[in-house]
Amino acid sequence: MERIKIFNGAKLKISIEKERATLFVCIGIALLFWFFVKLSQPYETSREVNVQYVLPAGKAFVNIPPSVVVTTLNGTGWDLFYDYLANSSPSIDFRVEEYPSKMIEPTQLENRLKKEIANTIKVTDTDEEYILLEYQDEYEKLLPVRFDGKISFSSGYDFKDSIKLEPDSVMVSGPVSLVQKLESWSTSFYESNDCRNTINVELPLMKPEQGQIIMNPATVNLNVEVEEYTQKTVYVPIVVKNATDSIRLSINNVKVDFVVGLSRFNEITKDDFIFEADFNGISLNDVNNVIPLSPSQIPNRLKALNFIPKSVEFFIVQKALKPVDLDSLNTE
């Protein structure tokens, strides 16, 4: 009895698997038939077509025409599917000199597109009604490069030297009306925060906002040397200017505090500063005998500079009278 039950169970299992396989085959045939029917029906779709332009030598576009045209296509699913497989990246080109009106009209554009699409497919529309071909004589100009960015430092750090760009100028070429009025060319925006190490990166130049403008080279190297800063104090002698020998100051030196990079700490001395007490226009008979001090020479790249005092008192010293020779008077 057990053998009969096992046999009948196996037979039932095989029967179910056969029926399931038959069902899957039928579903597959139905899907295939449905697929063929669907592809035989007409459809409307859109495709992007790359567009290239051939300019005469020595010319450049003032306004760059579109590089991609979106076309609307009508055809059966089979034709559209075959065209996509055969030409997955359609492209057309126009020789600009063949259009003296400087315009590609809709019919000209559609006719050119039809040559790139299968004959069984219709081009019914494009996203460009017409294409303007605005170009001028090409002009070259050497322009200085201007850094566009923001650099901030960690506490106690700052520039060791000025920002350097290599090269510091580029050759820019494009339509004469656009290039002639340019005075400089900027880098792309660069930002760095909490810097304490030297920056050395390659920066692309800013992309042109209008026209067919080409930069050579298209990138520059940005170099920013960074160093730590510390405080230093020097005592600078006061230079008296436009005064007689009888003028004396209450103090002779100015205390100057400043923050300087470590690489220049020993380099900066009191001799690099000049503070003046200029008596030009100062009334010596004034009750208030105070004159302001002003710096006339300060080294570059110093931070947080301060000096005291800001003014000093002055005094007029009377010269002693020359003694009279009494013997010479008696002789006379």
BELWO-V863846 format. One record per pair of residues at least 24 apart in sequence whose C-alpha atoms are under 8 Angstrom apart, sorted by the first residue. I is the first residue (numbers start at 1). J is the second residue. Records with the same first field share a line. If there is no record, write none. Layout:
I = J ; J
This chain:
38 = 77
39 = 76 ; 77 ; 78
40 = 76 ; 77 ; 78
41 = 76 ; 77
42 = 74 ; 75 ; 76 ; 77
43 = 74 ; 75 ; 76 ; 77
44 = 72 ; 73 ; 74 ; 75
45 = 72 ; 73 ; 74
46 = 70 ; 71 ; 72 ; 73
47 = 71 ; 72 ; 73
48 = 89 ; 90
49 = 89 ; 90 ; 91 ; 92
50 = 89 ; 90 ; 91 ; 92
51 = 91 ; 92 ; 93 ; 94
52 = 91 ; 92 ; 93 ; 94
53 = 93 ; 94 ; 95 ; 96
54 = 93 ; 94 ; 95 ; 96
55 = 95 ; 96 ; 97
56 = 96 ; 97
58 = 137 ; 138
59 = 135 ; 136 ; 137 ; 138 ; 175
60 = 135 ; 136 ; 137 ; 138 ; 174 ; 175 ; 211 ; 212 ; 213
61 = 133 ; 134 ; 135 ; 136 ; 174 ; 175 ; 211 ; 212
62 = 134 ; 135 ; 136 ; 175 ; 178 ; 210 ; 211 ; 212
63 = 133 ; 134 ; 135 ; 210 ; 211 ; 212
64 = 133 ; 134 ; 210 ; 211 ; 212
65 = 131 ; 132 ; 133
66 = 131
69 = 126 ; 127 ; 128
70 = 126 ; 127 ; 128
71 = 123 ; 124 ; 125 ; 126 ; 127
72 = 123 ; 124 ; 125 ; 126
73 = 121 ; 122 ; 123 ; 124 ; 125
74 = 121 ; 122 ; 123 ; 124
75 = 120 ; 121 ; 122
76 = 121
79 = 118 ; 120 ; 121
80 = 121
83 = 117 ; 118
90 = 116
91 = 116
92 = 116
96 = 133
102 = 132 ; 133 ; 134
103 = 130 ; 131 ; 132 ; 133
104 = 130 ; 131 ; 132 ; 133
105 = 129 ; 130 ; 131
106 = 130
135 = 175
136 = 175 ; 176 ; 177
137 = 175 ; 176
138 = 173 ; 174 ; 175 ; 176
139 = 173 ; 174 ; 175 ; 176 ; 179 ; 180
140 = 171 ; 172 ; 173 ; 174 ; 176 ; 179
141 = 171 ; 172 ; 173 ; 179 ; 180
142 = 169 ; 170 ; 171 ; 172
143 = 169 ; 170 ; 171 ; 172 ; 182 ; 183 ; 184 ; 185
144 = 168 ; 169 ; 170 ; 183 ; 184 ; 185
145 = 169 ; 170 ; 184 ; 185 ; 186 ; 187
146 = 184 ; 185 ; 186 ; 187
147 = 186 ; 187 ; 189
148 = 186 ; 187 ; 188 ; 189 ; 190
149 = 188 ; 189 ; 190 ; 191
150 = 190 ; 191 ; 192
151 = 191 ; 192 ; 193 ; 195
152 = 192 ; 193 ; 194 ; 195
153 = 193 ; 194 ; 195 ; 196
154 = 193 ; 194 ; 195 ; 196
155 = 194
156 = 228 ; 229 ; 230
157 = 195 ; 196 ; 226 ; 227 ; 228 ; 229
158 = 196 ; 226 ; 227 ; 228 ; 229 ; 261
159 = 224 ; 225 ; 226 ; 227
160 = 224 ; 225 ; 226 ; 227 ; 261
161 = 224 ; 225 ; 226
162 = 224 ; 225
163 = 222 ; 223 ; 224 ; 225
164 = 222 ; 223 ; 224
165 = 220 ; 221 ; 222 ; 223
166 = 220 ; 221 ; 222
167 = 220 ; 221
168 = 220
170 = 215 ; 216 ; 217
171 = 215 ; 216 ; 217
172 = 213 ; 214 ; 215 ; 216
173 = 213 ; 214 ; 215
174 = 211 ; 212 ; 213 ; 214
175 = 211 ; 212 ; 213
178 = 211
179 = 213
187 = 220
195 = 226
196 = 226 ; 227 ; 228
197 = 225 ; 226 ; 227
198 = 223 ; 224 ; 225 ; 226 ; 227
199 = 223 ; 224 ; 225 ; 226
200 = 224
227 = 261 ; 262 ; 263
228 = 261 ; 262
229 = 259 ; 260 ; 261 ; 262
230 = 259 ; 260 ; 261 ; 262
231 = 257 ; 258 ; 259 ; 260
232 = 257 ; 258 ; 259 ; 260 ; 265
233 = 257 ; 258
234 = 269 ; 270
235 = 270
236 = 270 ; 271 ; 273 ; 274 ; 275
237 = 274 ; 275
238 = 274 ; 275 ; 276 ; 277
239 = 274 ; 275 ; 276 ; 277
240 = 276 ; 277 ; 278 ; 279
241 = 276 ; 277 ; 278 ; 279 ; 280
242 = 278 ; 279 ; 280
243 = 278 ; 279 ; 280
246 = 316 ; 317 ; 318 ; 319
247 = 314 ; 315 ; 316 ; 317
248 = 314 ; 315 ; 316 ; 317
249 = 312 ; 313 ; 314 ; 315
250 = 312 ; 313 ; 314 ; 315
251 = 312 ; 313
254 = 307 ; 308 ; 309
255 = 307 ; 308 ; 309
256 = 305 ; 306 ; 307 ; 308
257 = 304 ; 305 ; 306 ; 307
258 = 302 ; 303 ; 304 ; 305 ; 306
259 = 302 ; 303 ; 304 ; 305
260 = 301 ; 302 ; 303
268 = 299
272 = 297 ; 298 ; 299
273 = 297 ; 298 ; 299
274 = 298
289 = 313 ; 314 ; 315
290 = 314
